[in-house]
Amino acid sequence: MKNTLVCIFLFLSIPLFAEDGSRLWLRYEPLPELVSENYQQIISNICPAGSTETARIIEQEFVSAFENMNRRNLKFSKIITTNSLVFEIDTTIQSGYFIQTKKIKKGTYTSISASNDIDLLYGMYHLLRLMQMQEDITHLDIHEKPVYDRRILNHWDNIDGSIERGYAGRSLWDWDDLPGKISPRYTEYARANASIGINGTVLNNVNANPLFLSKEYVLKTAKLADIFRPWGIRVYLSVNFSSPTALGGLSTSDPLNVEVRQWWKDKAKEIYALIPDFGGFLVKANSEGLPGPQDFGRTHADGANMLAEALEPYKGIVMWRAFVYNATSPDRAKQAYEEFMPLDGQFHKNVIIQVKNGPIDFQPREPFNPLFGAMQKTPLMLEFQITQEYLGFSLQLAYLAPLYKECLDADTYSKGEGSTIAKVTDGSLFSQAVTAIAGVANTGNDANWTGHHLAQANWYCFGRLAWNPDLTSGQIAGEWLKMTFTTESAFVEPVKEMLLESREAVVNYMMPLGLAHLFAWEHHYGPEPWLAIPGARPDWMPSYYHKTDSIGLGFDRTVSGSDAVSEYFPPLSTIYNDITTCPENLILWFHHVHWNYRMHSNRTLWDELCYKYQDGVDAARKFQKVWDKMAPFMDKERFEDVQGKLKIQTTDAVWWKDACLLYFQTESRQPIPYEIERPVHDLKKLKSEKPVNPIP
Amino acid sequence: MKNTLVCIFLFLSIPLFAEDGSRLWLRYEPLPELVSENYQQIISNICPAGSTETARIIEQEFVSAFENMNRRNLKFSKIITTNSLVFEIDTTIQSGYFIQTKKIKKGTYTSISASNDIDLLYGMYHLLRLMQMQEDITHLDIHEKPVYDRRILNHWDNIDGSIERGYAGRSLWDWDDLPGKISPRYTEYARANASIGINGTVLNNVNANPLFLSKEYVLKTAKLADIFRPWGIRVYLSVNFSSPTALGGLSTSDPLNVEVRQWWKDKAKEIYALIPDFGGFLVKANSEGLPGPQDFGRTHADGANMLAEALEPYKGIVMWRAFVYNATSPDRAKQAYEEFMPLDGQFHKNVIIQVKNGPIDFQPREPFNPLFGAMQKTPLMLEFQITQEYLGFSLQLAYLAPLYKECLDADTYSKGEGSTIAKVTDGSLFSQAVTAIAGVANTGNDANWTGHHLAQANWYCFGRLAWNPDLTSGQIAGEWLKMTFTTESAFVEPVKEMLLESREAVVNYMMPLGLAHLFAWEHHYGPEPWLAIPGARPDWMPSYYHKTDSIGLGFDRTVSGSDAVSEYFPPLSTIYNDITTCPENLILWFHHVHWNYRMHSNRTLWDELCYKYQDGVDAARKFQKVWDKMAPFMDKERFEDVQGKLKIQTTDAVWWKDACLLYFQTESRQPIPYEIERPVHDLKKLKSEKPVNPIP
């Protein structure tokens, strides 16, 4: 009988219209009657924000959202009365917005005030968020301001419409059609970003095609900038360092060459003539084969400063990436530090060094990059990866707020305890002319933007943390779930828990205990820890990272090893250096650990490794169970799509577990503990079959 | 430290020579010193059995085995002394053999006695079995005789060397090379069969090519018969009922036609001239498109009796198969009974009706065929399938003794309680001129004979049960494991348990609760319960068997359904007819059960179904764990081969579970209970991908 009821409930509760996820967290579904009645009492008319394009957006967005949620038309007024929502420009406000319930004769009104219309827009989205979450808005007294000035998405989108590490379709930018033909998605994109406070976008891949700086493409970019501007989004471009040669026809791109410098200045002038609020350049130079100042015997500072000078008249910035490594170093994890620390203090003040969260490359777990806190005379910005290059593409659930938080909250000890990465990058510990944070976007032209419906949460949480890194992962997950699905706690609580566990699950079934880069060649989906390509760069082979042998597993980065530990401030350097104090979730990152080393669980390393992989698989299976219970809370389309993805996740978690354990077992030569599920894959077969890129 | 020890043990204990499984249970490995010393004291010389070819075999086999096991040469003697092993022909013995410890002056000797040398051979293998199992042979007093006269393997081998439903390579018979070139495997085959008491072999497929009766092929068959004869193995042939037309050039094969009858008599004469102990014919007629007497308006009895008359002068028998069904019947399970019961008493006395254990077709579980016990005036013989057509081919472990025992021990109630199938077919309840039992062989030219190392146990247990159906599955498993691997109880006990659970595991993850025939089209590997081929025979579609709909699942064979229950004797007919008394492991065979019907577990049918599938998967996973512990007890080759097969089994168990639950869920419209692992397969994808035959 119970089952019958569940069943009926399930089938009745499915809405009748199709759901493709395109509405993201901006769904504005009708609210329950009681909640709505309350909101209608508090807000029944609005005093618009002015006559700018942004003011028009605020008015349109709020009215449309309010009327959808409350099934009630708003009145418009220029006079503040009780039950008004008033958008006020107040130039005395330094930053951010206020949302306040204010008293007048006979009652109250709600005020959103800020010094400019973009901040008003943010305030408006804040209020809408509260309503979507069915929060009490009777007595509001909110002041919000963003922690980072520049909150930027990096799109690794190519000129041909492909996206490097993109798993949600093709690029959102139809370069061939621009500037003549305008996709409605450009505005939707800007709107989604504005709703979470993102205010900048680098349109093209860091592996940059010089053509993006051609007049033709700058015109296209200008068109996008025009569309994004009222939403508070500035555009930036990735630039190829050899553009003066490749595009300008010069014989060199040497940053100290006068003609080269002039070429960049002319280019900047050209860009700003078309895009007066152009944000600046993002540069990947002397990295993975890309050109850079070192090709001419110059330093990163020489290169960055040349560009900075060109942009400086227009208040543009240079985001210069620290993602550098060369093939011959015995420890890739040390190289960004080695290359950039000597340059500290040599960069112009409109240069900011963009540093990936970890010293290698967006692995499921890395320690933080030791440049943070160390490079004190140069502004640094974090680069997170939102697209799940190393966390299962858009096929697997990995809610990334916990990864971002782990880094933001990490204590560098650079100015004593409490010198978290958030603090060393937000200007509060070291003075910075610019503060910024970047995330490599997971968006594409898929209807639901991110491929996996639940991966929308990663776009969302990046924006929210860029605004306020003190938010918790759970808070953000809660917001997103309530807005994207339902506020019912029978849905929100279990799914929030699932989201919060999901990144650790991926770590466990892919690379627990500080392992890194066991990925399949090139496309990075699936395990290939045994990979050995004769003649290939050793630092592109998994064995470079896991260093397994008959003794044990892991990379010795202690003082008797590569000494990467010494790039960290004390006491971290000591903590990491000592196997007994090193956090176990990084133990194989910093130590070559004996197979029979006793872990805190009192298991040997080998046994612990087996348990961790099993934990990962078990978690994936649990996610399936949790999700299957959620059918009554949403449309069939999204439910089944996620259900299907979770099947892939479990299947591939087992694949990871089997591949890694079977491979490492050839060195550990120890049995898998009896409690652990046996492998179902065959090592020989796995080795003989190149993992297929599931999203080529 | 513990793990290190296990590890060292594991690697030291692997023998240095390769093991391909070709030695079956006749390995004769050196015995532990203490055991061997004892055996050497009891037997130090032998008095051979005579000068026949079989006597020579007995001598050679025993001496070679004894010397291998005990590392000690035997002496030969014609005089009985203490410590002799004496083979004695004693024509007063009616059947079987005696093994006895006999007293003489100054001590004892061991005697194996029988009325003929073939029974002596069986006695010799019995003694060797005791020694392989390290049993005490100090005081022996054994009398064994077989329960069935004819213990026969059926080979579904084709003239082109292929095997229908064969999963261990190609046919053992090299027809093209015979009779000139003789494979050593012919003798090895005969030896293996003799060692477990099998005394007959039908060389060719029941879907018989008429060419097998040509002079050319009879000469080939005669050569095999010559090789098998000293091992006590008679050859039989499957015959095509239209051979007179197809081979003899007659215009008809009508069994009442004089020329046809003469053709068969001439053919029998020709065969017996070359093979004086030829066993007889096996016939599949008017079944699955094969010709038969009904093509001429005659009955099965007309057809069988014509052949019986032809064979009668030579004491040959006809084994006429009752595996018949036509496309239009509403219940295939009833048809053998309907077609054969009217003919009871009409068959010649050298005809025996060969009846598959279940009324459908070798499913993982069926109730017994109701012809057993019902057809009381006609000899009946059981046909088991040793080859795992419906139980995972040679890729999955399914030890079949429990399936055979379930049938042999089933009570038909035909002469009141205790009328088991063993008793209604062994001549003890109904007088039978012939008693016999057949098993469809799982052998092929693979080095290890049966594809899966552990499938050798099915060949073995069929032979043992054909000799003595009172043996338990556990006894037989114990014998086989000790001879094939080791007598160490740390190996024998857990692996025996695994074998004993294995068939039920297959039932659970394929077709629990009495489900049947959900198999993939044609090749029968993998699930395809949704299969619906427009225009195809309905009784070849799974829906014919599972009859799922929104109400429930299962085939209503009660009196208000197809009334198949009434083909059983009371009280079975009543027990099966009543859903509350019907055994739950057959409930969906006999009833269309409501999805919410409460099972004994107090779960609904749907939930119970889910739990059963999960049980199957869990069992497969457990088998992997158990096996992984067995590495120290055997060679790497067999260990890893079975380990690999068990991986396939678990993988495919999950496939079965997912496919069936997802498919049935479309009708039950109920959630899978939370405790049950979620599907990892996608129904739509499963349906779109035709299951591949893994052993084409």
Interface residues (C-beta under 8 A of the other chain):
Chain A: M1 N3 T4 V6 C7 L10 F11 N596 T604 W606 D607 R621 Q624 K625 D628 K629 A631 G644 L646 K647 T650 T651 R669 Q670 P671 I672 Y674 E677 R678 P679 V680 H681 D682
Chain B: M1 N3 T4 V6 C7 L10 F11 N596 T604 W606 D607 R621 Q624 K625 D628 K629 A631 G644 L646 K647 T650 T651 R669 Q670 P671 I672 Y674 E677 R678 P679 V680 H681 D682
